[in-house]
Amino acid sequence: MASDKDFIDFIVDQLNGAGNIAAKKMFGEYALYCNSKVTALICDNKLFVKPTESGRKFIGDVKEAPPYAGAKMSFLIEDKLEDREWLSELIRITAEELPEPKPKKAKKEKAAKKTEEEENGGM
């Protein structure tokens, strides 16, 4: 079951105090970004926050589950979805602890590298 737009909009609205929040569709579900870092996933209308030590301390009694089959465990947030301040704080401290995203290579650079590898016989 895919997540519905109303649930996505609700969660994004709840997180407006955490920073620059965006939801992007990925693989039929959604990734939540806070200040350019993926901090959570929304799958099947459930919120899964990336695990961090700071997040674990903040939550206390953590419930963990994979957002989809084969995924790493995440913090499953169910009881506090209505608590805007708590939820925003969790996402904010999670984003602070996560590393900066790696810079993406430009498409032209990727294409040039692929062409060069093909010309060199895959080396």
DACORGI-V852368 format. One record per pair of residues at least 24 apart in sequence whose ideal C-beta (glycine too) atoms are under 7 Angstrom apart, sorted by the first residue. I is the first residue (numbers start at 1). J is the second residue. Records with the same first field share a line. If there is no record, write none. Layout:
I=J ; J
This chain:
1=44
2=28 ; 29
3=29 ; 30 ; 42 ; 43 ; 44 ; 45
4=45
7=42 ; 45
8=42
11=42 ; 47
14=81 ; 84 ; 87
15=87 ; 88 ; 91
17=84 ; 85 ; 88
18=88 ; 91 ; 92
19=92 ; 95
34=91 ; 92 ; 95
35=95
36=101
37=95 ; 98 ; 101
39=91 ; 94 ; 95 ; 98
40=91
41=67 ; 74
43=67 ; 68
46=76
47=77 ; 81
48=74 ; 75 ; 76
49=74 ; 75 ; 77 ; 90 ; 94
50=74 ; 94 ; 98
51=75
52=94 ; 97 ; 98
53=97
54=93 ; 97
55=90 ; 93 ; 94
58=89 ; 90 ; 93
59=90
